[in-house]
Amino acid sequence: MSKINLTLVTKEGCVHCAQTKELLKKIQPEYPELVVEEIDMTTPQGQELISKFGIMSSPGIIINDELFSMGGTTGKELGEKLATVRLQARQQQ
C-alpha cells in the first residue's frame, strides 16, 4: 500500500487548524496509509512551504506535494480527496 503524505501548515491559535487536526484524527483510521506531518508556518520550513505553494491562510493542506486546501476543509472534501489519491496510487501499482 502506497503512503499518502499529508502536510498540515499551521499556526498557534488558529481555529481552523484545530478543527482540521480533529478531522484528521477521525478520518485517520480509515486511511492507515496516511502519514501526517504538522509544520508551524512561522518556522523556516513553514515559510518555505507558504512561498512554494502560495498559502494565504491557515491551515495549508498539502497532499503528496500538491496543495489541496487552505483555510480549512470539510470531512467530505478531505475524504473525497484521500479516496481519489488512494485510487490513483492503486492504479499505478
N, C-alpha and C positions, 0 to 999 in steps of 0.2 A: 504494500500500500504506500503510495507516494505521500509525502508530508505536504501539508498546506501551511505555509508560513504567513502568519498574520502579525503585523507590527502595528501597535497602538501608540500614536504620538500624542501624549497627554500633557496637561499642566496641573499643578496642585490647585485644588479648589474648584475645578471645572465640573459642573453638574452633569453635563452630557458625557464626560469621561467616566464618571462614577456609574452612570446608567449603562453605558456601553460595557464596562467591566462586569457588571451584574448580568447583563445579557450574555456575555461570553461564558460566564460560569454556568448558566443554564443550558446553553447550546453545546458546550464542550463534550458532554457525554455522548452526544450523537455523532461527534466527529473526533474519534480518538487520534486521527492523523493530524489534527490541528495543533500547531505549535505557536503559542502566543508570546510575543516579546513586547514589553511596555518600555517606551523611551520618553523621558521627560523632554519637552520641547525647548527647555531653557539650557540643555546641555549642548556641547558642540555637535554630538551625533544627532540630536534633535533638530538643531538649526540646519544641519546639512540636509536632513530629510525634508524639512519645510521648504528649503530652497529648491531641492531636486524635484519635488512633487507639486510645488505651488500651494501648499496647505495654508489656507486662510483662516480656518477656525478649528478649534479642538473639539473632539479628538480627530486626528487624521487616522484613517484606517487603510493600511497598505496590505494587500493580499498578493503573495508571490511576486513582490516587487512591482505591483501595479496599484495606483491609487484607486481605492474603492469608494471612499466616502470621507467627508469632513463635516464636523459639526454634529456628529451622531448618526445613528441609523435605527431602524426598527428590526425586531426579531424576524419579521417576514422578509425584509430586504436582505439581511445578512444570511438567513437560512437559504434563500434562493441562490445567492451568490456562491455560498460554500457548496451547495449541491451541484451547481454548474462547474465549479472548479474541480470537484471530485470526479464528475463525469468526464471532463476533458482529460484528467490525469489517467483515468482508466482506459480511455480510447487510445492514448499514446503508448500504452504498455504493450 
